[in-house]
Amino acid sequence: MIDHLFKRWVGDPALFLAVLLMTSFGVAMIYSAGVLNIPSPVTENAWIRQIQWAGIALVAFTVIRQIGARWIEWIAVPGYFGSVLLLVATLIWGTGSGTASGVNSFLAIGPVQFQPSELAKLATILALARYLGTRPEDPTTLRALVAPAAIVGVPLVLVILQPDLGTALSFAGILFAALFWAGTPIALLLLLVTPGVALVLSFDPRIWAVCFVLLIGALYLYRYRLFLVESLSVILASLVAGTIATPLWNSLADYQQNRILVYLDPSVDPRGAGYHVIQSMVAIGSGGPTGKGFTAGTQKRFDFLPEQHTDFIFSVIGEELGYLGTVLTLLLFAFILFRLVKMAEGEADPFAGLVIFGIFGAWLVHIFVNVGMTVGMVPVTGIPLPFVSYGGTFLLMSWVAVGVATKLAGENERSL
């Protein structure tokens, strides 16, 4: 009886317990991040605020679990347009969070600050699933990808203008995850990223020329599945991307150029843009197999780690819990993502499957980019670690996403 009531409340007990464990672990690591030799008001009581947000998140999760699945589908379109309006308002009246210099991504309502981009991520997932789920055919041509790209592109551009590149990357993850689940061929998805690849590789004209020839060859082999206009559009987009790369680079401010350069070599600017990566790698590397012990990390205690309770909390895990702690953390994340995939696979309703896999795509980007930047694998961007990093709106909307996913899955289980 108790097991039945518990399952009825949480939907998927394994996913719920894993997320609850990760949230509790996050509170503990945020507490540790605030244990410094010279206390900082920014981090000292952050764990208490995170517990408060976790309580609000559990209430929101419970409320979402009581809403019918059809209501969730109905609210997708108005929710999307409402979130876009909030993003526009953020560009006009937005404020900074105090953790990301120069990024105005928060709106204030009285004493409460919230991040509209976190609401926009879930709203975009719902709207994209609503559109793709009602199409009679799978999106298998570039022409069919225009509308989905536009749905994601509007909030993505508004977030970039804040500017918040880290959060913008998660929107790209949502788009590619949803298109993949909707049946878009992988070859077509690869064609979508060719302009971005051309932009990156154009720093060396020889490499860019080779890739451009390979692109033309791939389009020729794929010609039976593309219209001539579509092939020409891909070629033109890649040419434009390669042409504007140098002017775009010259237009960047010095600190922006340094962030890209230190990705290739952090020692280029060890006291500036490379400082974050160097200190993070020192912290993780010094943790060894089992770490220095909870709250005992020296890089952290001397406040050498930047944003150690938010973007670089994985560095605290590595320093204090060592290789073992980081592996267990990643395994728990892998289990959470695995549960989402299994839930999506079991869905007969296209809308439900697309929503669940869209959430998977957003979280996968967050985990990959956050962990990658702490070890120097990807450029440093402001992106938190799900359920672990400090952040009220992010934690709240992550739990809301869990509620939506389990509700849609449970509703369809009962209808079978």
N, C-alpha and C positions, 0 to 999 in steps of 0.2 A: 504493500500500500504506500509506504513512504517512498520507495523507489519510483513508483508510478507518479506520485505527486511531484517528486523532484524532477523527473524527466519532463513532465508536463510544464513545469516552470521554466526549465532551461533549454528544452528542445533537444540539444545534443550534449549529453553529460560530459563526454570526452573533450569536446571543444570548449565547453564552459569551464571545466576544471583546469584545462591547460591555460586558458586566457586568464583565469583568476590567479593561478600560480604565477604567471608571468607578470601580472599587475602587482602582486605582493612582492615579488622579487624586485620589480622596478622601484617600489617604495623603499625597500631596504637599501638599494644602491643609491637612490637619491639622498637618503639619510647619510650614507657614507660619504657621498660627494660633498656634503656640508660640514663634515668633520675636518676642519683645517687648523693649522697651528695658529693662524690669526683669523678668527671667525669672520665670515662675510655675511651681511644681511641678505644678500641675494640668494644664497644657498642654505643658510643655517636652518630655516624653518620650511624649506621647500617641501620636505617630505610630509609635513603636516597638511599643507595645502593640497598635496597630491592625494592624500587619504580622503580629504573632503571631496575632491573631484571624483575619486573612485566611488564614494558613496552615492553621489549624484548620478554617476554613470550606471551603477547597479539599479537605481530607481528607473532611469530612462530605459535600460534594458528590459526591466519588468513591464513597463508601460508598452513598449514596442511589441512584446510577446502577446499582449492582449488585443492588438489591432489585427483585423482580418487581412489576409494576403491581398485580396482585391483592392482594399483601401490603399495599401502600399503601392500597388500598381497605378491606381488612380491619381495619387499625389505626385507621381513622377514628373509630369509635365509642369504643373504649377510650381512644384518645388524647385525645378531646374531654373525657371525664369526668375523666381524669387531669389535664388542664390546668385544669379548673374547680377541682379540689381544690388545685392549686398556687396558684391565685388566692385561694382562701379562706385558705390558709396565709400568703399574702403580707399579707392584712389583719390577721392575728394576729401574725406574727413578722417582717413586712417591714421593710426599712431604706431609707433614702434613698440616692440615687446621688451626692449631692454637687453635682449640677447643677440640680436642680429642688427649690426650697425647699418643704418641707411635703408632698412627694410620697414615699410609701413604696412603691416599686414593685419593689424588689429582694429576693431571698432569698439568704442566704449559706450556703454549704456549705463549711466550713473557710475557706480563704483566697479561694475563688472566689465571686464574686457573679454572679447571672444574673437576668434579667427575665422572669418567667413569662408576662407578657402577650404577649411576642413568640412564645412557644411556642403560646399560646392562639389567636393569630391564624391560624396555619397549621392548627391542630387544628380550629378552627371552620370554616375553608374546607373541609376534608376532610369533616367531619360534615355540613355543609350540602349539599355536593355529593352525599354518599351518600344523604341524604334526598330531595333534589329529583330526583336521577337515577333513583330507583326508583319515582317516582310515574308511574302510567299516563297521567295527564293533566297539562297545563300548569296552573300555579297562576293562574287567571284570576278568582278571586273573593277578597274580603277574608277570607272564612272560611278559604280555602286558604292564606292568608299567615300565619295565627296560629302554626302550628308552626315555619316557618322563622324568624319573628320571635322566637319563644321560644328557639330554638337560638342565635341571635346575642345575644339580649337578656340571657341569664344571664351570660356573660363580660363583656358590655358594662357591665352594672350593677356587677359586681365591680371592673372597672377604674376606673369613675367614683368608686367609694368609696375608691380609694387616696389621693387623687383624681388621676387622670391623664386629663384631658379630651382631650388630643391623641391619645393612643393609642386612646381610646374612639371618636373620629371615624373611625378606620380600620375599626373593626368595622361602622359604618354603611355605609361604602363597600363592604365585603364583602357585606353583605346586599343592597344595591340592585344591585350587579353580578351577583350570583348569580340574583336574581329576574328581572332583565332577560334574562339568558342562558337562563333556564328557560322564557321565553315569557310572562312577566307583561306585560300591556299597560301602556304608559307612563302612560296616564290613571289606572290603578289605583295605580301607584307614586307619582304626584303626590298622590293622595288620602291616602297613608300619611304624607306630610310636612305635611299641612294643620294638624294640632295644633301642630307646631313653628312653622309660619309664623304661626299665630294668636298664639302666645306672644310672638313677636318683634314683631308689628305692633300688639299691644294697648297699646303705649305711647301711641298716639294713638287714642282711641275712634272718631273719624270714619273713619280708614283701616281700622280693624278691622271696623267696621260694613259698609263697602263690600265688603271681602273676604269677609265672612260671607255677604252677599247673593249675591255671585258664586259662592261655594261651594254654596249651596242651588240656584242655577241650574244649575251643573255637575252636581250630583247628579240633578236632574230630567232633564237631557238624557241622563244615563248610567243612568237608572232601569231600563232593560231588561236591564242586565248586573249589577245589584246586587239583593240581597234587601232588603226594607224594614228589617230589623234592622240590616243593614250600613250603610245610609244614615243611619239614626238614630244609630248608634254613631259615625260620622264627625262628625255635627253635635254630638253630646254631647261628644265629645273636644275639639272646637274651642272649644265654649262653656266647658268646664272650663279649658282652657289660657288662654283670654282672661281668665277670672275670677281665676285664681290668679297672674297675672303681677305685679300690684302687691304682694301679700303676699310673693311669692317675691323680688322685688327688694328689699323692705325687710328681708328676712331675710339678705341677703348682707352679708358684711363689707365695710368701706370699701375695702380693696384690691381685692376682687372687683368691686365697682361701678366702681372706677376703671379696671380693665382693660377693661370694656365701654365706658366713656365715652371713653377715649383711642383706642379704635378709630374713633370718630366724629371725634375731634379730639385728637391727641396732645399739643397744647399745654395741655390741661386740667391735666395733671400732668407737666410736663417733667422733673422730677427724681425722679419716682416711677414710676408705672405706664407713663407715656409715654416714659420714658428709652430703653427697648429699641428702640422703633419709630423714634424720632428719630435715635438714633445709627446704626441700621441704614440708614435712608434717606440720611443724610449720607454714610456710607461708600460705598454703591452709587452715589449721585449724583456723588461726587467721583472715581469711577473713570474717567469719560469714555468715549470710544470704545474705547481699548485698555488702560486701567488704569494704575496707578502702578508696576507691575512686581511679579514674584513676590517675596514676603516684604517688600515695601516699603510696604505700606499703613499710613498714619499713624494712622488711627482704630484699626486693629488693634494697631500697635506700642505705642501709648500705652495700650492696654488699655481703650479706651472702649467697644468692642463687647462686649456681654454674651454669655456662652456661645458664643464665637466658634468653638470647635472642634466644637460639637454643633448646637444648634438654629439658630444664626445663621451657619453656615459659608458659606451662599450670599452673605451680605454681604461676607465676605472675598473670595470669587470676584469679586463685582462691583467691589470697590475695587481689587484687584490686577490683574485681567485685563480689567476694563472691560465695556462692552456686548458686545464680541466674545466674551469668555469666557463670559458668561452665556448668550448665544444658542447657542453651541456646546454648552454643558452641557445646555440644555433640548432641543436637537436630538438629543443622544445619549439623553436620557431618552425622547424621543418615539419614537426608533428601538426602544428596549427594549420600550416599551409596544406598539408596532406589531407586533413579533415575537410577543408574547404573544397578541395578537388573531388574527394569522394562524395561530398554532398551534391556538388554540381553534376557529377556523373549520374547520380541517381534521380535526376530531375527529368520528368516528362514535359513539364511546362518550360518553354524556351525562355520566358521572362525570368523565372526563378534561377535557371541555370546560368544565364548571362549575368544576373546580379551577383550571384555567389562567386563566379569566376572573375568578375570585374573587381570585387573586393580582394580576391587573391592577387590580381595584377598590381593593385595599388600597394598592398603590403609587401609584395615581393620586391618592388622598386625601393621602398623605404628601407627594408632590411639590407638589400644588396648595396645600395649607395651609402647608407650610414656606416655599415661595417667596412665597406671598401675604402671610404675616405679616412677612417681611423688608421688603416694600415698602408695608406698611400696608393691604393689600387685605382681610385677614381679621384677627380678633383674635389676639393673641399666645397661643399654646398650646405646650406642650412637645412637639414632634413632629420627629423627625430626618429628614434627607434621605437616601433609600436609597443605600447603598454609598458615600456621601460623608461624612456626619456620623460623628463618633467614637461608637463604641458596640459592644462586643463581641457581646452577645447579638443585637442588631439585625442586625449584619453576618452573623453565623453563620446566623441563621434566614432571612435574605434569600437567602443562597446555597443553603440547604436547599430553599427554595421553588423556586429555579431548577432544582435537581436533580430535584425532584418533577415540575415542569412538563415538563422535557425527557424524563424517564423515561416519563411517561404518554403523551406524544406519540409517542416513539420506539417504545414497545411496541405501540401501535395501528397505527403505520405497518407494522410487521413482520407484523401479523395480517391486513392487507388483501390 
